[in-house]
Amino acid sequence: MKKLLIIGGAVIVVFAMIIFLTNQANKSKLENSPYGDKDLQQATIDQLDDENYQNIILPDELEEKIESGEPVTAYFFSPTCQYCQEMTPRLMPIAEDMDVQIDQFNLLEYEDGFIQYQIEATPTLIHFEDGVEVGRMVGAQPDENIEAFFNEYAK
């Protein structure tokens, strides 16, 4: 019985250490979060230092940018979407090579975006001009489709 208590105690200590270290790592990542002081889902926290997710735009900022009439290419994604995880590492380098600014909108954190922008699936890429949508691409797409979208709408 004593051995069982010792082993159980050791397991509890290990789990407590894991929780403590995870919390410390999260605090470090959240220091310069583009989401401000919003409480974030763990999947979003895990992406904070991913180079492919550095153009985050907040809902108010995106709305303001669209309403200003300037051209906007917005990428609606979720950190838990397997198709987003597959497409984003291809999308962002293509955008950079073609000199296209992509504003990334996290739908896991801001679910109202599904309704506001009529998003049916992630990932979704939308281009706006003069405050209105002029182009939309839904789902993970091959590189050729991404390039064609940028050539048609974002150049």
Salt bridges, closest charged atoms under 4 A:
GLU86 OE2 - ARG90 NE 2.90
ASP103 OD2 - LYS65 NZ 2.70
GLU109 OE1 - LYS38 NZ 3.46
GLU129 OE2 - HIS127 NE2 2.95
GLU133 OE1 - ARG136 NH2 2.81
ASP143 OD1 - ARG90 NH1 2.38
